[in-house]
Amino acid sequence: MGISTHYYTFHGVMLPWNDEFTEAYDEVYDDDDTPLVLLESMCGAYIVLGNALYDSGDLRWSEVKDTFVEIDLDTLPALESKYKQEFIAKFPEFASLVEQPFKLMTFVHYS
C-alpha cells in the first residue's frame, strides 16, 4: 500500500470538512475527481473549491520532474466568476461556501 501525492495550485477557497456538502456532492458525482471540488477524504480535513490551475499528477507512480507553469493573473477574475456560477448551478443550497473572495494557493494533497 502506498500514498498518492499531488502538488496543486488552486484559485479558490479551502474550507473545513462539511458533511452536509460532501453528502450532496456524492449525490451529484460518483467520485471526487472533478474540476469543481477537491475533497481531503482520508481524514476529512478540508474541502477545496475552485479552479485547479496546476496538478503535478500522481507522484506515487511517476517520477518527479521539474515543471514550470505560468499563471496569467489577469484571467483569474473571469475564472472565479465562471466557477462560482457553475458551482451555484450544481449546488445552490451551498452558494454561501463560495461567497468569499478566491485566493491563489499551492499545497500538497495526499490520498
PyMOL commands that set and color helices and strands:
alter all, ss='L'
color gray80, all
select helices_A, chain A and resi 19-28+73-90+92-98
alter helices_A, ss='H'
color red, helices_A
select strands_A, chain A and resi 5-16+37-39+46-55+103-110
alter strands_A, ss='S'
color yellow, strands_A
deselect
rebuild
show_as cartoon
